[in-house]
Amino acid sequence: MAHKAGFVNIIGNPNVGKSTLMNAFVGEKLSIITSKAQTTRHRILGIVNGEDFQVILSDTPGIIKPAYDLQQSMMDFVKSAFEDADILVYMVEIGEQELKDEAFFNKITNATIPVLLLLNKIDISNQGVLEEQVAHWTAKVPNAEIYPISALQGFNVAEVFSRVVELLPESPAFYPKDTLTDKPERFFVNEIIREKILMHYKKEIPYSVEIDTEEFFEDEEIIRMRSIIMVERETQKGIIIGHKGAALKRVGVEARKDLEKFFGKQVHLELYVKVNKNWRNSAQQLKRFGYNKK
């Protein structure tokens, strides 16, 4: 039997459930998931290997109109996902009518590769609304195969994945067969800490934060890591730390529990907060944090 392999790129508006779907496909929590928009900032690859196939899934940031340099870099990741895709997965949710960027939408409707349009969150809808939405999207994206799914509940997820495997081009594997992702371990440390900040802080705070894991030492029984939470202003530093350090402690405790699950061993995590003024609009800082590759 011939071997298949290819890039399957998942795109859509913020909060549509792209990360939930990718994690369901991969069987691991690679992309962080919160109820806030712009949770995913990078392009993250998740790799699923079978005996005769390799699916390289790409979770990209939700499509937005950029307001500052960081968001522009996030949209550059989305553009790159169009360029190397063998299969495009366009996710929408019940009630959604259009993509937030017309140029991206035109790329989808004019795509020469297979397009799967996944109508997500059908578990919070009803049959009448679902039928209306299927008709709406069939007319809007006539080149797409449409699948109603619930990424959270797992409904139709296995069927979509089987279809993805069917559509893969014949190719040798792009990555070693034991590879789960293209990202290094420190990336996931940073993302897990950032997820806790997204969960526990409001307004602009989560979007002004970047994590830098400066130390990562792994012994046989324990991993010791030290991570810096970068903020843009002194006032944000005080909010992150909280009264007598309570808020920062909560982030550390919850992140450590998730890190121990992720790495399968004991974790010692030290967290510090530093001010890094205007990092979201600094080309040098964005490059340092892996956003701006130019």
C-alpha positions in Angstrom: 0.0 0.0 0.0 1.3 3.5 -0.9 2.2 5.9 1.8 0.4 9.2 2.2 1.4 12.4 3.8 0.4 16.0 3.8 -0.3 19.3 5.5 -3.8 19.9 6.7 -4.3 23.5 7.7 -7.1 24.6 10.0 -8.3 28.1 9.7 -11.3 30.2 10.9 -12.4 33.1 13.0 -11.3 33.4 16.7 -13.1 31.2 19.2 -14.4 28.7 16.6 -12.8 25.7 18.2 -9.7 25.1 16.0 -7.5 24.1 18.9 -10.1 21.8 20.3 -10.3 20.0 17.0 -6.6 19.7 16.5 -6.1 18.3 20.1 -8.9 15.8 19.4 -7.2 14.7 16.2 -3.7 14.4 17.8 -4.9 12.9 21.1 -2.7 15.4 23.0 -3.2 18.9 24.3 -0.8 20.8 22.0 -2.9 24.0 21.5 -4.1 25.9 24.6 -7.8 26.4 24.8 -9.6 29.3 26.5 -12.8 31.2 26.0 -10.9 34.3 25.0 -10.2 35.4 21.4 -6.6 35.3 20.1 -5.6 32.4 22.4 -3.5 30.9 19.6 -0.7 33.2 18.6 1.6 30.9 16.7 1.3 28.3 14.0 1.4 25.0 15.8 1.9 21.6 14.0 0.5 18.4 15.4 1.6 15.2 13.7 -0.6 12.1 13.6 1.1 8.9 12.3 -0.4 5.7 11.0 1.2 2.7 9.4 0.6 4.1 5.9 0.0 7.8 6.5 1.3 11.0 8.2 -1.2 13.8 8.8 0.5 17.2 9.6 -2.1 19.4 11.2 -1.6 23.1 11.4 -3.5 25.2 14.0 -3.2 28.9 13.2 -4.4 32.1 15.0 -8.0 33.1 14.5 -8.5 35.5 11.6 -8.7 39.1 12.7 -8.0 42.6 11.4 -4.6 43.4 12.9 -4.4 46.4 15.3 -0.6 46.2 16.2 2.5 44.4 15.0 2.0 41.2 17.0 -1.4 40.7 15.4 0.1 41.4 12.0 2.7 38.6 12.7 -0.2 36.3 13.7 -1.9 36.9 10.4 1.3 36.1 8.6 1.2 32.6 10.1 -2.3 32.3 8.6 -1.0 33.4 5.2 1.7 30.8 5.4 -0.9 28.1 6.1 -2.5 28.7 2.7 0.8 28.4 0.9 1.8 24.9 1.9 -1.6 23.2 2.5 -2.5 20.0 0.8 -6.0 20.1 2.4 -7.7 23.1 3.9 -10.0 22.8 6.9 -12.2 25.9 7.3 -14.1 25.9 10.6 -17.2 27.9 11.3 -19.7 27.8 14.1 -23.4 27.7 14.2 -24.8 31.3 13.5 -21.6 32.5 11.8 -22.1 34.1 8.5 -18.7 35.1 7.1 -14.9 35.2 7.6 -13.5 38.4 9.1 -11.1 38.9 6.2 -12.5 38.9 2.6 -9.1 38.2 1.0 -8.7 35.0 3.0 -12.3 34.0 2.2 -11.6 34.5 -1.5 -8.6 32.2 -1.2 -10.8 29.5 0.3 -13.5 29.7 -2.4 -10.9 29.7 -5.1 -8.7 27.0 -3.6 -7.6 24.2 -6.0 -6.9 21.8 -3.1 -9.7 19.9 -1.2 -11.6 22.1 1.3 -13.5 20.6 4.2 -15.9 23.1 5.9 -16.6 22.0 9.4 -19.8 23.5 11.0 -18.8 23.3 14.7 -20.7 23.5 18.0 -23.8 21.7 16.6 -24.3 20.4 20.2 -25.7 23.8 21.2 -28.1 24.0 18.1 -31.1 22.3 16.7 -32.0 20.5 13.5 -33.8 23.4 11.9 -30.9 25.9 12.4 -28.4 23.3 11.3 -30.2 22.7 8.0 -30.3 26.5 7.4 -26.6 26.8 8.1 -25.7 23.9 5.8 -27.7 25.5 3.0 -26.0 28.9 3.7 -22.5 27.5 3.6 -23.2 25.2 0.6 -24.1 28.3 -1.4 -21.2 30.4 0.0 -18.4 27.9 -0.4 -19.6 25.6 -3.2 -16.1 24.0 -3.5 -16.2 22.6 0.1 -17.3 19.3 1.6 -19.5 20.2 4.6 -19.4 18.3 7.9 -21.5 19.2 11.0 -19.3 18.5 14.0 -18.9 19.1 17.7 -15.1 19.2 18.4 -15.8 19.4 22.1 -18.1 16.4 22.3 -16.2 14.5 19.6 -19.2 14.2 17.3 -18.2 13.4 13.7 -14.5 14.1 14.5 -13.4 10.5 13.6 -15.3 10.7 10.3 -13.7 14.0 9.3 -10.2 12.6 10.2 -10.9 9.5 8.0 -11.8 11.8 5.1 -8.6 13.8 5.7 -6.6 10.6 5.4 -8.4 9.6 2.2 -7.6 13.0 0.6 -3.9 13.0 1.5 -1.5 12.9 -1.5 0.9 10.0 -1.9 4.2 11.0 -0.2 6.8 9.7 2.2 6.6 11.0 5.7 7.9 14.6 6.3 8.8 13.9 9.9 10.2 10.9 11.9 7.3 8.6 12.8 7.6 9.2 16.5 7.3 13.0 16.2 4.3 14.7 17.8 4.9 18.3 17.0 7.5 20.7 15.5 7.7 22.8 18.6 10.4 22.5 21.4 9.5 21.6 25.0 10.0 25.2 26.2 7.3 26.4 23.8 4.7 24.2 25.6 5.9 25.4 29.0 5.3 29.0 27.8 1.9 28.2 26.3 0.6 26.4 29.4 1.6 29.4 31.6 0.0 31.8 29.1 -3.2 29.7 29.2 -3.5 30.2 33.0 -3.1 34.0 32.5 -5.8 34.0 29.8 -8.1 32.2 32.2 -7.5 34.4 35.3 -6.9 37.9 34.2 -9.2 40.3 32.4 -9.2 43.1 29.8 -5.9 43.9 28.2 -3.7 42.0 30.6 -3.6 38.6 28.8 -2.9 40.2 25.5 0.0 42.2 26.9 1.8 39.1 28.2 4.5 36.9 26.7 6.3 34.1 28.4 10.0 33.3 28.2 11.3 30.1 29.8 14.9 30.9 30.6 15.9 27.6 32.2 14.8 24.0 31.6 16.8 21.3 33.3 15.5 17.7 33.1 16.7 15.0 35.6 15.5 11.5 35.8 12.7 12.3 38.2 12.1 16.0 38.0 12.2 19.0 35.5 13.3 22.3 36.9 12.2 25.4 35.0 12.3 29.1 35.4 10.0 31.3 33.4 9.6 35.0 33.0 6.2 36.6 32.5 6.7 39.7 30.3 4.3 42.6 30.6 4.3 46.0 28.9 3.7 48.3 32.0 4.5 48.5 35.7 0.8 48.6 36.6 0.3 45.2 34.7 3.2 43.7 36.7 1.4 44.5 39.9 -1.9 43.0 38.7 -0.1 39.8 37.6 1.6 39.4 41.0 -1.6 40.3 43.0 -1.9 41.0 46.7 1.0 39.4 48.5 1.8 37.4 45.4 -1.5 35.4 45.6 -2.4 35.8 41.9 1.0 34.8 40.6 1.0 31.8 43.0 -2.3 30.6 41.6 -0.9 30.7 38.0 2.2 28.8 39.1 0.3 26.1 41.0 -2.2 25.5 38.1 0.6 25.6 35.4 2.8 23.2 37.4 -0.1 20.6 37.5 -0.6 20.8 33.8 3.1 20.6 33.1 3.4 17.5 35.2 0.6 15.9 33.1 2.2 17.0 29.9 5.7 15.8 30.7 4.7 12.8 32.9 7.1 13.7 35.7 7.5 16.0 38.7 8.0 19.7 37.8 9.6 22.5 39.9 8.5 25.8 38.4 9.7 29.3 39.3 7.8 32.3 37.9 9.0 35.9 37.7 7.4 39.0 36.3 9.3 41.6 34.2 8.4 44.8 32.3 9.3 44.7 28.6 7.9 48.0 27.3 5.9 47.9 24.1 7.1 44.5 23.1 4.0 43.9 20.9 5.1 46.6 18.5 8.9 45.9 18.5 10.2 44.0 15.5 13.2 42.9 17.6 11.1 41.6 20.5 8.6 39.9 18.2 11.5 38.1 16.4 12.9 37.0 19.8 9.6 35.5 20.7 9.3 33.6 17.4 6.6 35.8 15.7 8.5 37.8 13.1 10.7 35.6 11.0 11.6 38.3 8.5 
